């Protein structure tokens, strides 16, 4: 690919490395603005860490993991609309999550059906929530008010854990386990003990208390490849983006002035552009850079970012064992259980379920057979119908590096889109978007990178490096 100039009828050329949501969003935003864009992706399909595959043992098409959105994911939802995939995702009209404990006692976290401003719409669910005692509820109510009124951008909140903040606000261990962690684990993929207070408060403020529909839960009604990767590929094709799939970047080449002049692909081919956007994982990027560039900001800080694991267990029974689309378990390794058959509309007499375990430190190094047997036992304890059902097959999917960790201090190490190389820009949900490691953060990061590319091309001295949950441009 030859470097382009405005004289050829477009603002410039860009090479995006990585075909996950961040790379897709960056490529789309640049192509929509008239840039000549090439997207390089090592896999044969787009989607990054949101993908489907054919399991060789069972022959079933499975997602690598259950992916969930909430109403606060405005950039992602808008992007799904633009690529023609919004109808493939179900989003609740109002929050409604069934929450069980190991004894089978059922509670609900829901938004009241009658009009009420946030957070008052949550009050009926809060008052009737059975997994907290009266004293816990009183203290938790005070904690929610404190969270709503706290300025989360105070520097000290980045240095302390959310758990310590909660304890300083009188929250009991039971309230943290049965309420706050219900909110934290699924979104931040970590325990409240391990995330910064700043990010824990962000999740509560923007994802729960900001509006009546911010916490509404959504999920794809088709396989992830059909819900993201394929529609994105069609959209980029319509925009004229050149897609190089199944071709991995081997190295990013830069001169003595740090300016990138090309990218070498695994087959030895050299690609050139005016601007380069890296949308690869933070642990992969330094290996692509020349040593001199890798030693300059922001790259050394990337080694200090950490990841957190997720395990998904796909179960197929000979009969239905649960109702509803999904539920959550407190004080149980089950955590989230999704009715895959109901969500995608499979009616074959059996039932396929997905158990999703966030912050799976305790289980990530266990054998797959052991994990499958443990979860099958937990299912029999939790669902009476599972005791009479036959488990036809189970598939365990481990993702050791599923998300980056929002640990205290991590936000200071998350870079913006610009680097020491004047024409190399960064995208990825791990960059400084103001969001945790989510699909929403990935889309925001792609927009931020594209905005930085375009503002530099226009000769602007500076440009916004965050949009914190609102579309740019």
C-alpha positions as CSV (number, residue, x, y, z in Angstrom):
1,X,0.0,0.0,0.0
2,X,1.5,3.3,-1.0
3,X,1.2,6.4,1.1
4,X,-1.6,8.6,-0.2
5,X,-1.9,12.3,-0.3
6,X,-4.8,14.7,-0.2
7,X,-4.2,15.4,-3.9
8,X,-5.4,11.9,-4.7
9,X,-8.9,12.8,-3.5
10,X,-8.7,11.7,0.2
11,X,-7.2,13.1,3.3
12,X,-4.5,10.4,3.6
13,X,-3.9,6.7,4.1
14,X,-4.1,4.7,7.3
15,X,-3.1,1.2,8.3
16,X,-5.0,-0.3,11.2
17,X,-3.3,-3.3,12.9
18,X,-5.9,-5.5,14.6
19,X,-9.4,-6.4,13.7
20,X,-11.1,-6.4,17.1
21,X,-13.8,-3.8,18.0
22,X,-11.2,-1.1,18.6
23,X,-9.6,-1.6,15.2
24,X,-12.9,-1.9,13.4
25,X,-14.2,1.3,15.0
26,X,-10.9,3.2,14.1
27,X,-11.0,1.9,10.5
28,X,-14.7,2.8,10.1
29,X,-14.3,6.3,11.5
30,X,-11.4,7.1,9.3
31,X,-13.0,5.6,6.2
32,X,-16.2,7.5,6.9
33,X,-14.1,10.7,6.8
34,X,-12.7,9.8,3.4
35,X,-9.4,8.2,4.4
36,X,-7.9,5.3,2.4
37,X,-7.8,2.6,5.0
38,X,-6.3,-0.9,5.2
39,X,-7.1,-3.2,8.2
40,X,-4.6,-6.0,9.0
41,X,-5.9,-8.9,11.1
42,X,-4.1,-12.1,12.0
43,X,-7.2,-14.2,12.2
44,X,-9.4,-15.1,9.3
45,X,-12.4,-13.1,10.7
46,X,-13.0,-9.8,12.4
47,X,-14.1,-9.5,16.0
48,X,-10.9,-9.9,18.1
49,X,-11.8,-11.3,21.5
50,X,-15.5,-11.5,20.6
51,X,-15.7,-14.4,18.3
52,X,-17.4,-17.8,17.6
53,X,-15.8,-21.1,16.6
54,X,-16.8,-24.6,15.7
55,X,-15.9,-26.9,18.6
56,X,-14.2,-30.0,17.2
57,X,-15.4,-32.4,19.9
58,X,-19.2,-31.6,19.9
59,X,-19.5,-30.0,16.4
60,X,-21.4,-27.1,18.1
61,X,-20.9,-23.4,17.1
62,X,-19.9,-21.7,20.3
63,X,-18.9,-18.2,21.4
64,X,-15.6,-17.8,23.1
65,X,-17.6,-16.3,26.0
66,X,-20.9,-14.7,26.9
67,X,-20.7,-11.0,26.0
68,X,-23.1,-8.6,27.6
69,X,-23.8,-4.9,27.1
70,X,-25.8,-2.4,29.2
71,X,-27.8,0.6,28.2
72,X,-24.9,2.9,29.2
73,X,-22.9,1.5,26.2
74,X,-24.1,4.3,23.9
75,X,-21.1,4.3,21.6
76,X,-21.3,0.5,21.1
77,X,-25.1,0.5,20.6
78,X,-24.7,3.4,18.0
79,X,-22.0,1.5,16.3
80,X,-24.1,-1.7,16.1
81,X,-26.8,0.4,14.4
82,X,-24.3,1.8,11.9
83,X,-23.0,-1.6,10.9
84,X,-26.5,-3.0,10.6
85,X,-26.3,-5.3,13.6
86,X,-28.4,-3.7,16.3
87,X,-31.4,-5.9,15.6
88,X,-29.2,-8.9,16.5
89,X,-28.8,-7.7,20.1
90,X,-31.6,-7.8,22.7
91,X,-31.6,-5.0,25.2
92,X,-34.0,-5.0,28.2
93,X,-36.5,-2.2,28.3
94,X,-35.9,-2.0,32.0
95,X,-33.4,-3.6,34.3
96,X,-34.5,-7.1,35.6
97,X,-31.9,-9.5,37.0
98,X,-32.8,-12.6,39.0
99,X,-30.3,-13.1,41.8
100,X,-30.1,-16.5,43.6
101,X,-28.0,-17.8,46.5
102,X,-26.8,-21.3,46.8
103,X,-29.9,-22.3,48.8
104,X,-32.1,-21.4,45.8
105,X,-33.5,-18.3,47.4
106,X,-34.5,-15.8,44.7
107,X,-34.2,-12.1,44.6
108,X,-34.4,-9.5,41.9
109,X,-32.6,-6.3,41.0
110,X,-34.9,-4.4,38.8
111,X,-36.1,-1.0,37.7
112,X,-39.6,0.0,38.8
113,X,-42.2,-0.2,36.0
114,X,-43.7,3.1,37.0
115,X,-42.0,6.4,36.0
116,X,-39.5,7.5,38.6
117,X,-36.2,9.3,38.2
118,X,-32.9,7.5,38.8
119,X,-32.0,6.2,41.3
120,X,-35.5,6.2,42.9
121,X,-36.5,3.6,40.2
122,X,-34.4,1.1,42.0
123,X,-36.0,1.6,45.4
124,X,-38.7,-1.2,45.3
125,X,-36.1,-3.8,44.3
126,X,-33.7,-2.6,47.0
127,X,-36.3,-2.8,49.7
128,X,-37.4,-6.4,48.8
129,X,-33.9,-7.7,48.0
130,X,-33.7,-10.9,50.2
131,X,-29.9,-11.3,50.1
132,X,-29.4,-8.3,52.5
133,X,-30.7,-7.9,56.1
134,X,-32.4,-4.7,57.2
135,X,-29.3,-3.2,58.6
136,X,-27.3,-4.1,55.5
137,X,-29.9,-2.4,53.4
138,X,-29.8,0.8,55.4
139,X,-26.1,1.0,55.2
140,X,-26.1,0.1,51.5
141,X,-28.6,2.9,50.8
142,X,-26.2,5.3,52.5
143,X,-23.4,3.9,50.4
144,X,-25.3,4.4,47.2
145,X,-26.0,8.0,48.1
146,X,-22.3,8.5,49.0
147,X,-21.4,7.0,45.6
148,X,-23.8,9.3,43.8
149,X,-22.3,12.4,45.5
150,X,-18.6,11.5,45.3
151,X,-16.3,13.1,42.8
152,X,-14.6,10.0,41.5
153,X,-11.8,12.0,39.8
154,X,-10.2,12.8,43.2
155,X,-6.6,11.5,42.9
156,X,-6.7,9.5,46.1
157,X,-9.6,7.4,44.8
158,X,-7.3,6.0,42.1
159,X,-4.9,4.8,44.8
160,X,-7.3,3.0,47.1
161,X,-9.5,-0.1,46.4
162,X,-13.2,0.1,46.0
163,X,-13.5,-2.4,48.9
164,X,-11.7,0.0,51.2
165,X,-13.9,2.9,50.1
166,X,-17.0,0.7,50.7
167,X,-15.8,-0.3,54.2
168,X,-15.1,3.3,55.0
169,X,-18.7,4.0,54.2
170,X,-20.0,1.4,56.6
171,X,-20.6,-1.4,54.1
172,X,-20.7,-4.9,55.7
173,X,-19.0,-7.9,54.2
174,X,-22.4,-9.3,53.4
175,X,-23.4,-6.2,51.5
176,X,-20.2,-6.1,49.6
177,X,-20.5,-9.8,48.6
178,X,-24.3,-9.9,47.9
179,X,-24.8,-6.4,46.3
180,X,-21.7,-4.4,45.4
181,X,-19.9,-7.4,43.9
182,X,-22.9,-8.3,41.9
183,X,-22.4,-4.9,40.2
184,X,-18.6,-5.1,40.1
185,X,-17.6,-8.6,39.0
186,X,-19.5,-8.8,35.7
187,X,-18.4,-5.4,34.5
188,X,-14.9,-5.0,35.9
189,X,-14.0,-8.7,35.9
190,X,-12.5,-8.4,39.4
191,X,-13.5,-8.3,43.0
192,X,-14.2,-5.1,44.8
193,X,-11.1,-5.8,46.8
194,X,-8.9,-5.5,43.7
195,X,-10.3,-2.6,41.7
196,X,-9.7,1.0,42.3
197,X,-12.3,3.1,44.1
198,X,-12.3,5.5,41.1
199,X,-13.3,2.8,38.7
200,X,-15.7,1.1,41.1
201,X,-17.5,4.5,41.5
202,X,-17.5,5.0,37.7
203,X,-19.3,1.8,37.3
204,X,-21.9,2.7,39.9
205,X,-22.3,6.3,38.8
206,X,-22.5,5.9,35.1
207,X,-23.7,2.3,34.8
208,X,-26.4,2.3,37.5
209,X,-27.3,5.7,38.9
210,X,-27.1,8.0,35.9
211,X,-30.4,7.2,34.3
212,X,-33.4,4.8,34.3
213,X,-32.0,2.7,31.5
214,X,-28.3,2.8,32.0
215,X,-28.1,-0.7,33.7
216,X,-30.5,-2.4,31.3
217,X,-28.8,-5.7,30.2
218,X,-28.3,-6.7,26.6
219,X,-26.8,-9.7,24.8
220,X,-26.5,-11.1,21.2
221,X,-29.3,-13.3,20.0
222,X,-27.1,-15.0,17.4
223,X,-23.5,-16.3,17.5
224,X,-20.9,-13.6,18.2
225,X,-19.4,-13.9,14.7
226,X,-22.8,-13.1,13.2
227,X,-23.5,-10.4,15.7
228,X,-20.2,-8.4,15.3
229,X,-17.6,-9.8,13.0
230,X,-19.6,-10.5,9.8
231,X,-21.7,-7.3,9.9
232,X,-18.5,-5.2,10.6
233,X,-16.8,-6.8,7.7
234,X,-19.7,-6.0,5.3
235,X,-19.8,-2.4,6.6
236,X,-16.1,-1.9,6.2
237,X,-16.2,-3.4,2.7
238,X,-19.0,-0.9,1.7
239,X,-16.7,1.9,3.0
240,X,-13.9,0.8,0.7
241,X,-11.6,-0.5,3.5
242,X,-9.1,-3.0,2.3
243,X,-9.2,-6.0,4.6
244,X,-6.2,-8.2,4.9
245,X,-7.4,-11.1,7.0
246,X,-5.3,-14.1,8.1
247,X,-2.2,-11.9,7.9
248,X,-0.4,-11.0,11.1
249,X,1.9,-8.0,11.6
250,X,5.5,-9.1,12.3
251,X,7.1,-5.7,13.1
252,X,6.5,-2.0,13.0
253,X,9.4,-0.3,11.4
254,X,10.5,3.3,12.4
255,X,13.4,5.6,11.6
256,X,15.7,7.5,13.9
257,X,13.1,10.2,14.2
258,X,10.6,7.6,15.6
259,X,8.4,8.1,12.6
260,X,6.9,4.8,11.4
261,X,7.6,4.2,7.7
262,X,6.2,0.7,7.3
263,X,4.8,-2.5,8.8
264,X,6.2,-5.9,7.9
265,X,3.7,-8.7,7.6
266,X,4.4,-12.3,8.5
267,X,4.8,-13.3,4.8
268,X,7.5,-10.6,4.4
269,X,5.3,-8.1,2.6
270,X,5.8,-4.5,3.5
271,X,2.8,-2.1,4.0
272,X,3.1,1.7,4.0
273,X,0.7,4.4,5.0
274,X,0.6,8.0,6.2
275,X,-0.7,7.0,9.7
276,X,-0.7,3.8,11.6
277,X,-3.1,2.7,14.3
278,X,-2.2,-0.2,16.6
279,X,-5.2,-2.0,17.9
280,X,-3.5,-5.1,19.3
281,X,-3.4,-6.2,23.0
282,X,-1.0,-4.2,25.2
283,X,1.1,-7.3,25.9
284,X,1.6,-7.9,22.2
285,X,2.4,-4.3,21.0
286,X,5.9,-4.0,22.5
287,X,7.1,-7.1,20.7
288,X,6.2,-5.4,17.3
289,X,8.2,-2.2,18.0
290,X,11.9,-1.5,17.4
291,X,13.8,-1.4,20.7
292,X,14.5,2.3,20.5
293,X,10.8,3.1,20.2
294,X,9.7,0.5,22.7
295,X,11.8,2.3,25.3
296,X,9.9,5.6,25.0
297,X,6.6,6.6,26.5
298,X,4.0,5.3,26.8
299,X,5.3,1.8,26.0
300,X,7.3,1.0,29.2
301,X,4.2,1.5,31.3
302,X,2.3,-1.2,29.3
303,X,4.4,-3.9,31.1
304,X,2.8,-2.7,34.4
305,X,-0.7,-3.3,33.2
306,X,-2.3,-6.6,34.4
307,X,-5.0,-8.9,33.1
308,X,-7.8,-10.9,34.7
309,X,-9.2,-14.3,33.6
310,X,-12.7,-15.4,32.6
311,X,-13.9,-18.9,32.2
312,X,-17.0,-19.9,30.3
313,X,-18.6,-23.4,30.5
314,X,-21.0,-24.4,27.8
315,X,-23.5,-27.1,29.0
316,X,-26.0,-29.0,26.9
317,X,-28.8,-30.9,28.6
318,X,-31.4,-33.3,27.2
319,X,-34.2,-31.2,28.7
320,X,-34.9,-27.7,30.0
321,X,-33.5,-27.1,33.4
322,X,-33.9,-23.3,33.9
323,X,-36.3,-20.5,32.9
324,X,-35.6,-17.0,31.8
325,X,-32.8,-15.7,29.7
326,X,-30.2,-15.4,32.5
327,X,-29.6,-15.1,36.2
328,X,-26.9,-14.4,38.7
329,X,-25.7,-16.3,41.8
330,X,-24.2,-14.9,44.9
331,X,-21.7,-16.9,47.0
332,X,-21.5,-19.5,44.3
333,X,-18.9,-20.2,41.5
334,X,-21.8,-20.2,39.0
335,X,-22.0,-16.4,38.9
336,X,-23.8,-15.7,35.6
337,X,-25.9,-18.5,33.9
338,X,-27.3,-17.8,30.4
339,X,-30.0,-19.7,28.7
340,X,-28.4,-20.0,25.3
341,X,-31.2,-22.0,23.8
342,X,-33.8,-19.4,24.8
343,X,-31.7,-16.4,23.8
344,X,-31.0,-17.7,20.3
345,X,-34.3,-19.4,19.8
346,X,-33.2,-23.1,19.7
347,X,-36.1,-25.5,20.3
348,X,-34.7,-29.1,20.0
349,X,-36.2,-30.5,23.2
350,X,-33.0,-30.0,25.2
351,X,-31.3,-26.9,26.6
352,X,-27.9,-25.3,26.1
353,X,-26.6,-23.0,28.9
354,X,-23.5,-20.9,29.4
355,X,-22.0,-20.4,32.8
356,X,-19.7,-17.4,32.9
357,X,-17.2,-17.0,35.7
358,X,-15.5,-13.6,36.0
359,X,-12.3,-13.0,38.0
360,X,-11.7,-16.7,37.7
361,X,-8.4,-16.8,39.6
362,X,-9.4,-19.7,41.7
363,X,-10.3,-21.9,38.7
364,X,-8.1,-20.8,35.8
365,X,-5.4,-23.4,36.4
366,X,-7.7,-26.3,37.1
367,X,-8.2,-29.0,34.5
368,X,-11.2,-28.6,32.1
369,X,-12.7,-31.9,33.1
370,X,-12.5,-31.0,36.8
371,X,-14.1,-27.6,36.1
372,X,-16.9,-29.2,34.0
373,X,-17.7,-31.7,36.8
374,X,-17.6,-29.0,39.5
375,X,-20.0,-26.7,37.5
376,X,-22.3,-29.6,36.7
377,X,-22.5,-30.3,40.4
378,X,-23.3,-26.7,41.2
379,X,-26.0,-26.7,38.6
380,X,-27.7,-29.8,40.2
381,X,-27.6,-28.0,43.5
382,X,-29.0,-24.8,42.1
383,X,-31.6,-26.1,39.6
384,X,-33.8,-29.0,40.7
385,X,-34.6,-29.9,37.1
386,X,-30.9,-30.4,36.4
387,X,-30.9,-33.3,38.9
388,X,-33.2,-35.3,36.6
389,X,-31.6,-34.2,33.4
390,X,-28.8,-35.8,31.5
391,X,-25.8,-33.6,30.7
392,X,-25.0,-34.4,27.0
393,X,-21.8,-32.5,26.7
394,X,-19.8,-29.7,28.2
395,X,-17.1,-27.4,26.8
396,X,-14.8,-25.2,28.9
397,X,-13.3,-22.1,27.4
398,X,-10.5,-20.4,29.4
399,X,-9.5,-16.8,28.7
400,X,-6.5,-16.1,30.9
401,X,-6.0,-12.6,29.5
402,X,-9.7,-11.8,29.1
403,X,-9.5,-8.1,30.3
404,X,-7.1,-5.7,31.7
405,X,-7.4,-5.1,35.5
406,X,-8.7,-1.8,36.9
407,X,-6.4,-2.1,39.8
408,X,-5.4,0.9,41.9
409,X,-3.0,3.0,39.9
410,X,-3.8,1.3,36.5
411,X,-5.6,4.4,35.1
412,X,-2.4,6.4,35.3
413,X,-0.7,3.8,33.1
414,X,-3.4,3.7,30.4
415,X,-2.1,5.7,27.5
416,X,-4.0,8.1,25.3
417,X,-4.0,7.6,21.5
418,X,-0.7,9.4,20.8
419,X,2.8,7.9,21.2
420,X,6.4,8.9,20.8
421,X,6.1,8.1,17.1
422,X,4.3,11.0,15.5
423,X,2.3,8.9,13.1
424,X,1.6,5.9,15.3
425,X,-1.6,5.9,17.3
426,X,-3.1,3.5,19.9
427,X,-6.5,1.9,20.2
428,X,-7.7,-0.8,22.5
429,X,-10.1,-1.1,25.4
430,X,-7.0,-0.8,27.7
431,X,-6.2,2.7,26.6
432,X,-7.4,5.7,28.5
433,X,-11.1,5.8,27.7
434,X,-12.5,6.3,31.2
435,X,-14.3,2.9,30.9
436,X,-13.2,-0.5,32.1
437,X,-12.3,-3.3,29.8
438,X,-15.5,-3.6,27.8
439,X,-16.7,-3.5,24.2
440,X,-17.8,0.1,24.9
441,X,-14.3,1.0,25.8
442,X,-13.0,-0.6,22.7
443,X,-15.3,1.4,20.4
444,X,-14.4,4.6,22.3
445,X,-10.7,3.9,21.9
446,X,-11.1,3.4,18.2
447,X,-12.9,6.7,17.9
448,X,-10.2,8.4,20.0
449,X,-7.4,7.0,17.8
450,X,-9.2,8.1,14.6
451,X,-9.8,11.5,16.0
452,X,-6.1,11.9,16.9
453,X,-5.1,10.8,13.4
454,X,-7.4,13.2,11.7
455,X,-6.6,16.2,13.9
456,X,-2.9,15.7,13.4
457,X,-3.5,15.5,9.6
458,X,-5.4,18.7,9.8
459,X,-2.5,20.3,11.6
460,X,-4.1,20.8,14.9
461,X,-1.8,21.2,17.8
462,X,-4.0,19.2,20.2
463,X,-7.1,17.1,20.2
464,X,-9.4,15.5,22.8
465,X,-8.0,12.2,24.0
466,X,-11.2,11.1,25.8
467,X,-14.9,11.2,25.0
468,X,-15.9,9.1,28.1
469,X,-18.9,7.5,26.6
470,X,-20.2,9.9,24.0
471,X,-19.6,9.7,20.2
472,X,-17.0,12.1,18.9
473,X,-17.6,14.0,15.7
